[in-house]
Amino acid sequence: MDTDELKALQSPLKEKYRQEPETALVILKARGRIGAGITCKVETGKALVEAGLHPATGGDGLSACSGDMLLEALVACAGVTLRAVATAIGVDLKDATVSAEGDLDFRGTLSVSREAPVGFKTVRLRFDLDSDATPDELESLIKLTERYCVVYQTLSRTPDMSVAYQKRSQG
């Protein structure tokens, strides 16, 4: 896809969202069901992914780790955003890899230490780019990718969150 094709694809959407802002609000959903052992089968839209305990918390390593899945979502979103921004601003990427890594202290989630946080303490996102673009163009590409990557922005500013439950009737 080139710049003109991307603009042709997105221009009508942008105009619609300017004229009818309420149509830009889309609710994304995820759903899972607990599985055998200590697992949860997550519907991905393409297949079921069985998530389980990370080996550092007693898992066998055969199931996907939700922490890994979070980093994978960041990489996927950043990669798609990188490609879209590069296309939009005319930066030719011959190749690019996106990687993410995060530091977790499992003492928190295993209730070993109240001082250890539950969740990632640090997340690092890295882009390795093969391009003839100038350093200024690449700097702009990365800044815009950071700005428009949904998962990156969600992780960097905590969204309002809520938790609810409903008990199923036993009848």
ChimeraX commands (.cxc) that place a marker at each C-alpha (Angstrom):
marker #1 position 0.00,0.00,0.00 radius 0.5
marker #1 position 1.33,3.43,-0.86 radius 0.5
marker #1 position 0.60,6.87,0.62 radius 0.5
marker #1 position -2.22,7.64,-1.82 radius 0.5
marker #1 position -3.93,4.29,-1.23 radius 0.5
marker #1 position -3.75,4.77,2.55 radius 0.5
marker #1 position -5.17,8.30,2.28 radius 0.5
marker #1 position -7.97,7.07,0.02 radius 0.5
marker #1 position -8.78,4.37,2.53 radius 0.5
marker #1 position -8.70,6.60,5.61 radius 0.5
marker #1 position -9.96,9.97,4.32 radius 0.5
marker #1 position -13.66,9.02,4.29 radius 0.5
marker #1 position -13.34,7.66,7.83 radius 0.5
marker #1 position -11.58,10.80,9.06 radius 0.5
marker #1 position -14.25,13.00,7.50 radius 0.5
marker #1 position -17.05,10.92,9.01 radius 0.5
marker #1 position -15.42,11.13,12.46 radius 0.5
marker #1 position -15.06,14.91,12.11 radius 0.5
marker #1 position -18.72,15.30,11.15 radius 0.5
marker #1 position -20.09,12.64,13.53 radius 0.5
marker #1 position -17.60,12.24,16.41 radius 0.5
marker #1 position -19.81,9.69,18.16 radius 0.5
marker #1 position -19.23,7.21,15.32 radius 0.5
marker #1 position -15.52,7.09,16.16 radius 0.5
marker #1 position -16.17,5.43,19.51 radius 0.5
marker #1 position -15.85,1.69,19.01 radius 0.5
marker #1 position -16.00,-0.85,21.82 radius 0.5
marker #1 position -13.40,-3.57,21.39 radius 0.5
marker #1 position -14.07,-6.78,23.30 radius 0.5
marker #1 position -12.18,-9.81,24.48 radius 0.5
marker #1 position -13.64,-12.97,25.95 radius 0.5
marker #1 position -12.28,-16.08,27.57 radius 0.5
marker #1 position -13.41,-19.12,29.49 radius 0.5
marker #1 position -11.51,-20.92,32.21 radius 0.5
marker #1 position -10.04,-24.20,31.02 radius 0.5
marker #1 position -8.49,-27.31,32.46 radius 0.5
marker #1 position -5.94,-26.84,35.21 radius 0.5
marker #1 position -5.11,-23.20,35.70 radius 0.5
marker #1 position -5.80,-21.89,32.19 radius 0.5
marker #1 position -8.11,-19.52,30.38 radius 0.5
marker #1 position -9.04,-20.02,26.73 radius 0.5
marker #1 position -9.10,-16.62,25.05 radius 0.5
marker #1 position -11.01,-16.04,21.82 radius 0.5
marker #1 position -8.69,-14.10,19.52 radius 0.5
marker #1 position -10.93,-13.74,16.49 radius 0.5
marker #1 position -8.74,-16.16,14.55 radius 0.5
marker #1 position -8.34,-19.02,17.03 radius 0.5
marker #1 position -8.49,-19.90,20.70 radius 0.5
marker #1 position -5.35,-19.20,22.68 radius 0.5
marker #1 position -4.93,-21.07,25.93 radius 0.5
marker #1 position -3.26,-18.85,28.52 radius 0.5
marker #1 position -1.79,-20.30,31.66 radius 0.5
marker #1 position 0.67,-19.70,34.43 radius 0.5
marker #1 position 4.15,-18.50,33.52 radius 0.5
marker #1 position 6.85,-21.00,34.58 radius 0.5
marker #1 position 8.04,-18.43,37.17 radius 0.5
marker #1 position 4.67,-18.90,38.91 radius 0.5
marker #1 position 4.47,-22.69,38.57 radius 0.5
marker #1 position 3.30,-23.06,34.98 radius 0.5
marker #1 position 4.58,-25.75,32.66 radius 0.5
marker #1 position 5.38,-23.34,29.81 radius 0.5
marker #1 position 2.96,-25.07,27.42 radius 0.5
marker #1 position 0.30,-22.34,27.63 radius 0.5
marker #1 position 0.65,-18.73,26.53 radius 0.5
marker #1 position 1.56,-16.30,29.30 radius 0.5
marker #1 position -0.74,-13.28,29.54 radius 0.5
marker #1 position 2.29,-11.06,30.24 radius 0.5
marker #1 position 3.86,-12.25,26.99 radius 0.5
marker #1 position 0.52,-11.66,25.25 radius 0.5
marker #1 position 0.49,-8.07,26.52 radius 0.5
marker #1 position 3.97,-7.47,25.10 radius 0.5
marker #1 position 2.91,-9.19,21.85 radius 0.5
marker #1 position -0.08,-6.86,21.61 radius 0.5
marker #1 position 2.26,-3.89,22.07 radius 0.5
marker #1 position 4.60,-5.19,19.35 radius 0.5
marker #1 position 1.69,-5.88,16.98 radius 0.5
marker #1 position 0.15,-2.44,17.48 radius 0.5
marker #1 position 3.49,-0.64,17.28 radius 0.5
marker #1 position 4.43,-2.55,14.13 radius 0.5
marker #1 position 1.15,-1.79,12.37 radius 0.5
marker #1 position 1.32,1.85,13.48 radius 0.5
marker #1 position 4.95,2.13,12.36 radius 0.5
marker #1 position 4.05,0.83,8.90 radius 0.5
marker #1 position 0.98,3.07,8.62 radius 0.5
marker #1 position 2.87,6.19,9.72 radius 0.5
marker #1 position 5.80,5.40,7.41 radius 0.5
marker #1 position 3.35,5.02,4.54 radius 0.5
marker #1 position 1.50,8.22,5.44 radius 0.5
marker #1 position 4.63,10.38,5.67 radius 0.5
marker #1 position 6.48,8.74,2.80 radius 0.5
marker #1 position 9.31,7.07,4.72 radius 0.5
marker #1 position 10.47,3.95,2.88 radius 0.5
marker #1 position 11.10,1.06,5.24 radius 0.5
marker #1 position 12.97,-1.78,3.57 radius 0.5
marker #1 position 12.52,-3.84,6.71 radius 0.5
marker #1 position 11.79,-3.30,10.38 radius 0.5
marker #1 position 11.53,-5.39,13.49 radius 0.5
marker #1 position 9.72,-4.38,16.63 radius 0.5
marker #1 position 10.49,-5.93,19.99 radius 0.5
marker #1 position 9.27,-5.39,23.52 radius 0.5
marker #1 position 10.51,-6.66,26.83 radius 0.5
marker #1 position 9.29,-6.06,30.32 radius 0.5
marker #1 position 10.58,-6.57,33.83 radius 0.5
marker #1 position 8.35,-8.50,36.21 radius 0.5
marker #1 position 9.08,-9.31,39.84 radius 0.5
marker #1 position 7.01,-12.44,40.42 radius 0.5
marker #1 position 7.18,-11.98,44.20 radius 0.5
marker #1 position 4.31,-9.51,43.80 radius 0.5
marker #1 position 1.86,-11.77,41.99 radius 0.5
marker #1 position 2.77,-14.75,44.20 radius 0.5
marker #1 position 2.13,-12.68,47.34 radius 0.5
marker #1 position 5.68,-13.23,48.58 radius 0.5
marker #1 position 6.35,-9.52,49.12 radius 0.5
marker #1 position 3.94,-6.63,49.45 radius 0.5
marker #1 position 6.76,-4.30,48.37 radius 0.5
marker #1 position 7.11,-6.03,45.00 radius 0.5
marker #1 position 4.67,-4.60,42.46 radius 0.5
marker #1 position 2.16,-6.82,40.71 radius 0.5
marker #1 position 2.67,-6.23,37.02 radius 0.5
marker #1 position 5.41,-4.91,34.82 radius 0.5
marker #1 position 7.82,-2.54,36.51 radius 0.5
marker #1 position 9.40,-1.46,33.22 radius 0.5
marker #1 position 8.54,-2.03,29.56 radius 0.5
marker #1 position 11.01,-1.33,26.76 radius 0.5
marker #1 position 9.93,-1.01,23.11 radius 0.5
marker #1 position 12.58,-1.16,20.39 radius 0.5
marker #1 position 12.50,-0.56,16.64 radius 0.5
marker #1 position 15.28,-1.86,14.39 radius 0.5
marker #1 position 14.86,-0.09,11.06 radius 0.5
marker #1 position 16.35,-0.71,7.63 radius 0.5
marker #1 position 15.76,2.51,5.72 radius 0.5
marker #1 position 17.55,5.14,3.67 radius 0.5
marker #1 position 15.58,7.84,5.51 radius 0.5
marker #1 position 17.46,10.61,7.29 radius 0.5
marker #1 position 17.87,10.54,11.07 radius 0.5
marker #1 position 15.34,13.40,11.35 radius 0.5
marker #1 position 12.80,11.46,9.27 radius 0.5
marker #1 position 13.30,8.35,11.40 radius 0.5
marker #1 position 13.01,10.38,14.60 radius 0.5
marker #1 position 9.72,11.81,13.33 radius 0.5
marker #1 position 8.55,8.32,12.34 radius 0.5
marker #1 position 9.18,6.96,15.82 radius 0.5
marker #1 position 7.61,9.97,17.58 radius 0.5
marker #1 position 4.46,9.66,15.47 radius 0.5
marker #1 position 4.35,5.89,15.96 radius 0.5
marker #1 position 4.56,6.40,19.72 radius 0.5
marker #1 position 1.86,9.07,19.55 radius 0.5
marker #1 position -0.62,6.99,17.53 radius 0.5
marker #1 position 0.00,3.45,18.84 radius 0.5
marker #1 position -3.13,2.55,20.82 radius 0.5
marker #1 position -1.50,-0.10,23.02 radius 0.5
marker #1 position 1.56,2.05,23.75 radius 0.5
marker #1 position -0.59,5.02,24.73 radius 0.5
marker #1 position -2.86,2.81,26.87 radius 0.5
marker #1 position 0.10,1.39,28.77 radius 0.5
marker #1 position 1.81,4.76,29.18 radius 0.5
marker #1 position -1.28,6.41,30.67 radius 0.5
marker #1 position -3.44,4.27,32.88 radius 0.5
marker #1 position -7.02,4.07,31.60 radius 0.5
marker #1 position -10.02,4.19,33.89 radius 0.5
marker #1 position -10.76,0.61,34.78 radius 0.5
marker #1 position -13.58,-1.19,36.48 radius 0.5
marker #1 position -14.29,-4.75,37.53 radius 0.5
marker #1 position -17.71,-6.32,37.86 radius 0.5
marker #1 position -19.09,-9.78,38.37 radius 0.5
marker #1 position -22.38,-11.54,38.01 radius 0.5
marker #1 position -23.29,-14.77,39.73 radius 0.5
marker #1 position -25.02,-17.25,37.47 radius 0.5
marker #1 position -28.20,-18.72,38.82 radius 0.5
marker #1 position -28.00,-22.35,39.89 radius 0.5
marker #1 position -31.40,-23.31,38.51 radius 0.5
marker link #1:1,2 radius 0.2
marker link #1:2,3 radius 0.2
marker link #1:3,4 radius 0.2
marker link #1:4,5 radius 0.2
marker link #1:5,6 radius 0.2
marker link #1:6,7 radius 0.2
marker link #1:7,8 radius 0.2
marker link #1:8,9 radius 0.2
marker link #1:9,10 radius 0.2
marker link #1:10,11 radius 0.2
marker link #1:11,12 radius 0.2
marker link #1:12,13 radius 0.2
marker link #1:13,14 radius 0.2
marker link #1:14,15 radius 0.2
marker link #1:15,16 radius 0.2
marker link #1:16,17 radius 0.2
marker link #1:17,18 radius 0.2
marker link #1:18,19 radius 0.2
marker link #1:19,20 radius 0.2
marker link #1:20,21 radius 0.2
marker link #1:21,22 radius 0.2
marker link #1:22,23 radius 0.2
marker link #1:23,24 radius 0.2
marker link #1:24,25 radius 0.2
marker link #1:25,26 radius 0.2
marker link #1:26,27 radius 0.2
marker link #1:27,28 radius 0.2
marker link #1:28,29 radius 0.2
marker link #1:29,30 radius 0.2
marker link #1:30,31 radius 0.2
marker link #1:31,32 radius 0.2
marker link #1:32,33 radius 0.2
marker link #1:33,34 radius 0.2
marker link #1:34,35 radius 0.2
marker link #1:35,36 radius 0.2
marker link #1:36,37 radius 0.2
marker link #1:37,38 radius 0.2
marker link #1:38,39 radius 0.2
marker link #1:39,40 radius 0.2
marker link #1:40,41 radius 0.2
marker link #1:41,42 radius 0.2
marker link #1:42,43 radius 0.2
marker link #1:43,44 radius 0.2
marker link #1:44,45 radius 0.2
marker link #1:45,46 radius 0.2
marker link #1:46,47 radius 0.2
marker link #1:47,48 radius 0.2
marker link #1:48,49 radius 0.2
marker link #1:49,50 radius 0.2
marker link #1:50,51 radius 0.2
marker link #1:51,52 radius 0.2
marker link #1:52,53 radius 0.2
marker link #1:53,54 radius 0.2
marker link #1:54,55 radius 0.2
marker link #1:55,56 radius 0.2
marker link #1:56,57 radius 0.2
marker link #1:57,58 radius 0.2
marker link #1:58,59 radius 0.2
marker link #1:59,60 radius 0.2
marker link #1:60,61 radius 0.2
marker link #1:61,62 radius 0.2
marker link #1:62,63 radius 0.2
marker link #1:63,64 radius 0.2
marker link #1:64,65 radius 0.2
marker link #1:65,66 radius 0.2
marker link #1:66,67 radius 0.2
marker link #1:67,68 radius 0.2
marker link #1:68,69 radius 0.2
marker link #1:69,70 radius 0.2
marker link #1:70,71 radius 0.2
marker link #1:71,72 radius 0.2
marker link #1:72,73 radius 0.2
marker link #1:73,74 radius 0.2
marker link #1:74,75 radius 0.2
marker link #1:75,76 radius 0.2
marker link #1:76,77 radius 0.2
marker link #1:77,78 radius 0.2
marker link #1:78,79 radius 0.2
marker link #1:79,80 radius 0.2
marker link #1:80,81 radius 0.2
marker link #1:81,82 radius 0.2
marker link #1:82,83 radius 0.2
marker link #1:83,84 radius 0.2
marker link #1:84,85 radius 0.2
marker link #1:85,86 radius 0.2
marker link #1:86,87 radius 0.2
marker link #1:87,88 radius 0.2
marker link #1:88,89 radius 0.2
marker link #1:89,90 radius 0.2
marker link #1:90,91 radius 0.2
marker link #1:91,92 radius 0.2
marker link #1:92,93 radius 0.2
marker link #1:93,94 radius 0.2
marker link #1:94,95 radius 0.2
marker link #1:95,96 radius 0.2
marker link #1:96,97 radius 0.2
marker link #1:97,98 radius 0.2
marker link #1:98,99 radius 0.2
marker link #1:99,100 radius 0.2
marker link #1:100,101 radius 0.2
marker link #1:101,102 radius 0.2
marker link #1:102,103 radius 0.2
marker link #1:103,104 radius 0.2
marker link #1:104,105 radius 0.2
marker link #1:105,106 radius 0.2
marker link #1:106,107 radius 0.2
marker link #1:107,108 radius 0.2
marker link #1:108,109 radius 0.2
marker link #1:109,110 radius 0.2
marker link #1:110,111 radius 0.2
marker link #1:111,112 radius 0.2
marker link #1:112,113 radius 0.2
marker link #1:113,114 radius 0.2
marker link #1:114,115 radius 0.2
marker link #1:115,116 radius 0.2
marker link #1:116,117 radius 0.2
marker link #1:117,118 radius 0.2
marker link #1:118,119 radius 0.2
marker link #1:119,120 radius 0.2
marker link #1:120,121 radius 0.2
marker link #1:121,122 radius 0.2
marker link #1:122,123 radius 0.2
marker link #1:123,124 radius 0.2
marker link #1:124,125 radius 0.2
marker link #1:125,126 radius 0.2
marker link #1:126,127 radius 0.2
marker link #1:127,128 radius 0.2
marker link #1:128,129 radius 0.2
marker link #1:129,130 radius 0.2
marker link #1:130,131 radius 0.2
marker link #1:131,132 radius 0.2
marker link #1:132,133 radius 0.2
marker link #1:133,134 radius 0.2
marker link #1:134,135 radius 0.2
marker link #1:135,136 radius 0.2
marker link #1:136,137 radius 0.2
marker link #1:137,138 radius 0.2
marker link #1:138,139 radius 0.2
marker link #1:139,140 radius 0.2
marker link #1:140,141 radius 0.2
marker link #1:141,142 radius 0.2
marker link #1:142,143 radius 0.2
marker link #1:143,144 radius 0.2
marker link #1:144,145 radius 0.2
marker link #1:145,146 radius 0.2
marker link #1:146,147 radius 0.2
marker link #1:147,148 radius 0.2
marker link #1:148,149 radius 0.2
marker link #1:149,150 radius 0.2
marker link #1:150,151 radius 0.2
marker link #1:151,152 radius 0.2
marker link #1:152,153 radius 0.2
marker link #1:153,154 radius 0.2
marker link #1:154,155 radius 0.2
marker link #1:155,156 radius 0.2
marker link #1:156,157 radius 0.2
marker link #1:157,158 radius 0.2
marker link #1:158,159 radius 0.2
marker link #1:159,160 radius 0.2
marker link #1:160,161 radius 0.2
marker link #1:161,162 radius 0.2
marker link #1:162,163 radius 0.2
marker link #1:163,164 radius 0.2
marker link #1:164,165 radius 0.2
marker link #1:165,166 radius 0.2
marker link #1:166,167 radius 0.2
marker link #1:167,168 radius 0.2
marker link #1:168,169 radius 0.2
marker link #1:169,170 radius 0.2
marker link #1:170,171 radius 0.2
view
